[in-house]
Amino acid sequence: MEGPKFTKTSSAFSMTCRVAINIHANAERIWNLLTDARGFPRWNSTVTSVEGEISEGKRIVVRVPGTDRKFTPKVSGVVPKESMIWTGGFAPMFKGVRTFKLSAQPDGSTDFVMEERFSGLMLPLVGRSLPDFKPIFERYASDLKNEAERSAL
């Protein structure tokens, strides 16, 4: 698996976007990038800024290019060097749950998976206004891979 692999599934009240990529760096290196809020915009072109502390129970503020909107997900399910969840929105109206997973491989590389599930009663109405997540997720995964591998040398 060289480049990012994107998949999307949808139903009336749910949409899931997923990207997977193998990164030639250990899980600790990747985890450090994913949890360094201040350093995020340095390596991740899909994020303008991340404010707050990316740790269990904390709420962060994420800004993305091309919009004044800010997202304020809550961080949970943190298992260092393995997984974490960012949850935002207002269930049952509209909710987004982004899951990050790292799986160490025998060759020293790490499989990275980022999945976001959007759900809620408002999804059929707001779904058309959501961006095309394929290029965003692919760029996110590629940026992470490039930075982790660059730093791992």
Sequence and secondary structure as in RCSB ss.txt:
>XXXX:A:sequence
MEGPKFTKTSSAFSMTCRVAINIHANAERIWNLLTDARGFPRWNSTVTSVEGEISEGKRIVVRVPGTDRKFTPKV
SGVVPKESMIWTGGFAPMFKGVRTFKLSAQPDGSTDFVMEERFSGLMLPLVGRSLPDFKPIFERYASDLKNEAER
SAL
>XXXX:A:secstr
  S EEEEEEETTEEEEEEEEEESS HHHHHHHHT TTTHHHH TT SEEES  STT B EEE TT S EE  EE
EEEETTTEEEEEEEETTTEEEEEEEEEEE TTS EEEEEEEEEESTTHHHHGGGS  HHHHHHHHHHHHHHHHHH
HH 
